[in-house]
Amino acid sequence: MMTSATGMPMHPADGASFLFDPGALCLELLTTGGPDELARWEVLHAPGDLAAWARVSRLRLEDVRASEAHVTDARRLRDAVLRVTRAAARGRTFPEEDVAEINRCAAEPPLVPVMDAAGTASWAAPADAPRVLSTVARDAVDLFTGPHVERVRECAAHDCLLLFADTSRPGRRRWCSMERCGNRAKVRALRARRESRR
């Protein structure tokens, strides 16, 4: 699978932009919004929005053919992955209907990796939405049945809703990003220590 070494660009309204590496392709889809409290961050409204996500995700797809129906499918898959991810992070059983949705998408043909004579990897055409969603769903199957399922976590910051899989060797990651939530926690801890000395 093609991966991103840098992560997803995040642009919160309440602070500076930062890079977020959720550790898995399927978790990158969760950065597009979601149900309930995540609805205010919804970005998947039109076919071009799904294509834009595919460009900045670790797929690095330049062109995705999608329809309005595919956007609905993407949101349904994303919401299923979200609920399964939260269940994994909390040590709970996965919701059956969400597992069924992931399996339904995974059953479609995925994107096919190819390389050229120079050794550069890309994806074979056509890069249509069903193949993209199948690739995301298969990544979810790999994550939730593999060794990193025990390292699926919610960011430790009380006001952050980001989820990630800790794929680091030590396995002690607590924050969505040290640039953002980790740094804010360090600043709060430093202020608390200074206040206690006074």
C-alpha beads as a LAMMPS data file, in Angstrom:
LAMMPS data file: protein, C-alpha beads

198 atoms
197 bonds

1 atom types
1 bond types

-500.0 500.0 xlo xhi
-500.0 500.0 ylo yhi
-500.0 500.0 zlo zhi

Masses

1 110.0

Atoms # bond

1 1 1 0.000 0.000 0.000
2 1 1 1.208 3.505 -0.793
3 1 1 1.698 5.595 2.312
4 1 1 2.215 9.199 3.306
5 1 1 5.194 10.032 5.482
6 1 1 3.801 13.399 6.476
7 1 1 0.125 12.913 7.299
8 1 1 -3.098 14.768 6.568
9 1 1 -3.062 18.576 6.605
10 1 1 -5.469 19.834 9.266
11 1 1 -6.698 23.439 9.461
12 1 1 -8.640 23.955 12.708
13 1 1 -10.525 27.218 13.158
14 1 1 -9.162 27.578 16.701
15 1 1 -5.437 27.313 15.999
16 1 1 -2.516 26.846 13.637
17 1 1 -2.529 24.203 10.912
18 1 1 -0.796 20.924 11.661
19 1 1 -0.166 17.495 10.141
20 1 1 -2.101 14.541 11.486
21 1 1 -1.024 10.970 10.786
22 1 1 -3.827 8.670 11.938
23 1 1 -1.747 5.586 11.121
24 1 1 -4.115 4.051 8.543
25 1 1 -5.841 5.029 5.319
26 1 1 -9.296 4.213 6.689
27 1 1 -8.723 6.575 9.619
28 1 1 -7.774 9.370 7.212
29 1 1 -11.344 9.248 5.910
30 1 1 -12.531 10.184 9.409
31 1 1 -11.031 13.665 8.949
32 1 1 -13.882 14.519 6.548
33 1 1 -16.574 14.970 9.218
34 1 1 -19.168 12.537 10.477
35 1 1 -22.455 12.202 12.322
36 1 1 -23.616 14.009 15.456
37 1 1 -20.938 16.309 16.962
38 1 1 -18.736 15.825 13.871
39 1 1 -21.390 17.129 11.449
40 1 1 -20.109 20.697 11.704
41 1 1 -16.846 19.558 10.053
42 1 1 -18.555 17.753 7.182
43 1 1 -16.669 18.265 3.903
44 1 1 -18.103 15.484 1.722
45 1 1 -20.915 17.322 -0.043
46 1 1 -20.183 16.779 -3.743
47 1 1 -18.169 14.408 -5.962
48 1 1 -15.308 16.908 -6.117
49 1 1 -15.009 16.772 -2.321
50 1 1 -14.337 13.030 -2.404
51 1 1 -11.744 13.587 -5.135
52 1 1 -10.109 16.351 -3.053
53 1 1 -9.828 14.008 -0.057
54 1 1 -8.276 11.275 -2.238
55 1 1 -5.622 13.766 -3.408
56 1 1 -4.426 14.658 0.110
57 1 1 -4.874 11.171 1.593
58 1 1 -2.102 8.615 1.449
59 1 1 -3.657 7.390 -1.811
60 1 1 -2.400 10.563 -3.557
61 1 1 -4.945 10.116 -6.359
62 1 1 -5.055 12.948 -8.848
63 1 1 -8.429 12.155 -10.365
64 1 1 -11.344 10.196 -8.923
65 1 1 -14.523 9.633 -10.892
66 1 1 -17.454 9.983 -8.528
67 1 1 -21.167 10.742 -8.514
68 1 1 -23.537 12.117 -5.877
69 1 1 -24.461 8.522 -4.975
70 1 1 -20.774 7.735 -4.388
71 1 1 -20.547 10.660 -1.951
72 1 1 -23.430 9.120 0.006
73 1 1 -21.617 5.763 -0.061
74 1 1 -18.408 7.412 1.175
75 1 1 -20.203 9.066 4.080
76 1 1 -21.906 5.783 5.005
77 1 1 -18.555 3.941 4.960
78 1 1 -16.846 6.720 6.906
79 1 1 -19.503 6.705 9.612
80 1 1 -19.265 2.901 9.911
81 1 1 -15.464 3.107 10.228
82 1 1 -15.882 5.849 12.829
83 1 1 -18.162 3.763 15.040
84 1 1 -15.930 0.676 14.730
85 1 1 -12.861 2.799 15.522
86 1 1 -14.490 4.224 18.636
87 1 1 -15.491 0.722 19.709
88 1 1 -11.916 -0.503 19.193
89 1 1 -10.478 2.440 21.159
90 1 1 -12.860 1.711 24.042
91 1 1 -12.383 -2.081 24.007
92 1 1 -15.969 -2.750 22.943
93 1 1 -17.525 -5.150 20.465
94 1 1 -17.848 -3.752 16.960
95 1 1 -21.395 -2.799 15.895
96 1 1 -22.616 -5.533 13.535
97 1 1 -24.294 -3.191 11.056
98 1 1 -21.082 -1.171 10.718
99 1 1 -18.992 -4.302 10.196
100 1 1 -21.481 -5.322 7.493
101 1 1 -21.095 -1.927 5.763
102 1 1 -17.298 -2.188 5.799
103 1 1 -17.481 -5.739 4.431
104 1 1 -19.952 -4.647 1.725
105 1 1 -17.558 -1.973 0.474
106 1 1 -14.531 -4.257 0.769
107 1 1 -16.233 -6.821 -1.495
108 1 1 -15.949 -4.463 -4.493
109 1 1 -12.785 -4.489 -6.661
110 1 1 -10.105 -2.244 -5.081
111 1 1 -7.617 0.135 -6.650
112 1 1 -4.810 -1.743 -8.386
113 1 1 -1.217 -0.642 -7.678
114 1 1 1.134 -0.332 -10.662
115 1 1 4.691 0.821 -11.204
116 1 1 6.564 2.296 -14.142
117 1 1 10.042 1.492 -15.500
118 1 1 11.575 4.100 -13.185
119 1 1 10.134 2.312 -10.147
120 1 1 7.460 4.923 -9.391
121 1 1 4.249 3.579 -7.911
122 1 1 0.785 4.779 -8.840
123 1 1 -2.717 3.399 -9.269
124 1 1 -4.103 1.811 -12.425
125 1 1 -6.988 3.568 -14.123
126 1 1 -9.851 3.809 -13.632
127 1 1 -9.663 5.397 -10.207
128 1 1 -13.386 5.472 -9.640
129 1 1 -15.112 5.996 -6.301
130 1 1 -16.185 2.360 -5.746
131 1 1 -12.540 1.240 -6.088
132 1 1 -11.407 3.986 -3.718
133 1 1 -14.022 3.024 -1.134
134 1 1 -13.160 -0.668 -1.495
135 1 1 -9.494 0.147 -0.861
136 1 1 -10.441 2.163 2.236
137 1 1 -12.727 -0.633 3.488
138 1 1 -10.046 -3.291 2.942
139 1 1 -7.639 -1.135 4.925
140 1 1 -10.233 -1.057 7.728
141 1 1 -10.505 -4.856 7.643
142 1 1 -6.700 -5.076 7.897
143 1 1 -6.585 -2.594 10.784
144 1 1 -9.416 -4.036 12.862
145 1 1 -8.278 -7.652 12.438
146 1 1 -4.552 -6.998 12.698
147 1 1 -1.952 -6.361 15.399
148 1 1 -2.579 -2.609 15.629
149 1 1 -6.232 -2.941 16.663
150 1 1 -5.042 -2.894 20.291
151 1 1 -3.386 0.461 19.570
152 1 1 -6.422 2.252 18.177
153 1 1 -6.879 5.304 20.378
154 1 1 -8.749 8.522 20.944
155 1 1 -6.593 11.605 21.377
156 1 1 -5.954 12.156 25.103
157 1 1 -6.912 15.831 24.886
158 1 1 -10.339 16.386 26.456
159 1 1 -11.450 18.651 23.600
160 1 1 -10.153 16.631 20.623
161 1 1 -12.226 14.094 18.681
162 1 1 -9.457 12.693 16.471
163 1 1 -8.781 8.948 16.436
164 1 1 -5.593 7.176 15.413
165 1 1 -3.758 3.877 15.374
166 1 1 -0.415 4.065 17.154
167 1 1 1.956 2.346 14.746
168 1 1 5.092 3.599 16.516
169 1 1 7.533 1.009 17.849
170 1 1 7.171 1.961 21.529
171 1 1 3.367 2.194 21.283
172 1 1 3.024 5.089 23.730
173 1 1 1.406 7.716 21.510
174 1 1 -1.301 9.680 23.362
175 1 1 -1.992 12.652 21.143
176 1 1 -3.387 13.158 17.656
177 1 1 -0.306 15.314 17.061
178 1 1 2.521 16.539 19.268
179 1 1 2.328 19.783 17.238
180 1 1 -1.189 20.437 18.475
181 1 1 -2.680 18.548 21.415
182 1 1 0.629 17.243 22.756
183 1 1 2.122 20.718 22.769
184 1 1 -0.974 22.243 24.403
185 1 1 -0.795 19.584 27.142
186 1 1 2.888 20.372 27.756
187 1 1 2.127 24.087 28.045
188 1 1 -0.729 23.414 30.504
189 1 1 1.499 21.123 32.581
190 1 1 4.278 23.743 32.651
191 1 1 1.847 26.455 33.783
192 1 1 0.457 24.157 36.476
193 1 1 3.969 23.444 37.795
194 1 1 4.764 27.165 37.891
195 1 1 1.527 27.911 39.713
196 1 1 2.170 25.165 42.279
197 1 1 5.624 26.632 43.047
198 1 1 4.023 29.980 43.809

Bonds

1 1 1 2
2 1 2 3
3 1 3 4
4 1 4 5
5 1 5 6
6 1 6 7
7 1 7 8
8 1 8 9
9 1 9 10
10 1 10 11
11 1 11 12
12 1 12 13
13 1 13 14
14 1 14 15
15 1 15 16
16 1 16 17
17 1 17 18
18 1 18 19
19 1 19 20
20 1 20 21
21 1 21 22
22 1 22 23
23 1 23 24
24 1 24 25
25 1 25 26
26 1 26 27
27 1 27 28
28 1 28 29
29 1 29 30
30 1 30 31
31 1 31 32
32 1 32 33
33 1 33 34
34 1 34 35
35 1 35 36
36 1 36 37
37 1 37 38
38 1 38 39
39 1 39 40
40 1 40 41
41 1 41 42
42 1 42 43
43 1 43 44
44 1 44 45
45 1 45 46
46 1 46 47
47 1 47 48
48 1 48 49
49 1 49 50
50 1 50 51
51 1 51 52
52 1 52 53
53 1 53 54
54 1 54 55
55 1 55 56
56 1 56 57
57 1 57 58
58 1 58 59
59 1 59 60
60 1 60 61
61 1 61 62
62 1 62 63
63 1 63 64
64 1 64 65
65 1 65 66
66 1 66 67
67 1 67 68
68 1 68 69
69 1 69 70
70 1 70 71
71 1 71 72
72 1 72 73
73 1 73 74
74 1 74 75
75 1 75 76
76 1 76 77
77 1 77 78
78 1 78 79
79 1 79 80
80 1 80 81
81 1 81 82
82 1 82 83
83 1 83 84
84 1 84 85
85 1 85 86
86 1 86 87
87 1 87 88
88 1 88 89
89 1 89 90
90 1 90 91
91 1 91 92
92 1 92 93
93 1 93 94
94 1 94 95
95 1 95 96
96 1 96 97
97 1 97 98
98 1 98 99
99 1 99 100
100 1 100 101
101 1 101 102
102 1 102 103
103 1 103 104
104 1 104 105
105 1 105 106
106 1 106 107
107 1 107 108
108 1 108 109
109 1 109 110
110 1 110 111
111 1 111 112
112 1 112 113
113 1 113 114
114 1 114 115
115 1 115 116
116 1 116 117
117 1 117 118
118 1 118 119
119 1 119 120
120 1 120 121
121 1 121 122
122 1 122 123
123 1 123 124
124 1 124 125
125 1 125 126
126 1 126 127
127 1 127 128
128 1 128 129
129 1 129 130
130 1 130 131
131 1 131 132
132 1 132 133
133 1 133 134
134 1 134 135
135 1 135 136
136 1 136 137
137 1 137 138
138 1 138 139
139 1 139 140
140 1 140 141
141 1 141 142
142 1 142 143
143 1 143 144
144 1 144 145
145 1 145 146
146 1 146 147
147 1 147 148
148 1 148 149
149 1 149 150
150 1 150 151
151 1 151 152
152 1 152 153
153 1 153 154
154 1 154 155
155 1 155 156
156 1 156 157
157 1 157 158
158 1 158 159
159 1 159 160
160 1 160 161
161 1 161 162
162 1 162 163
163 1 163 164
164 1 164 165
165 1 165 166
166 1 166 167
167 1 167 168
168 1 168 169
169 1 169 170
170 1 170 171
171 1 171 172
172 1 172 173
173 1 173 174
174 1 174 175
175 1 175 176
176 1 176 177
177 1 177 178
178 1 178 179
179 1 179 180
180 1 180 181
181 1 181 182
182 1 182 183
183 1 183 184
184 1 184 185
185 1 185 186
186 1 186 187
187 1 187 188
188 1 188 189
189 1 189 190
190 1 190 191
191 1 191 192
192 1 192 193
193 1 193 194
194 1 194 195
195 1 195 196
196 1 196 197
197 1 197 198
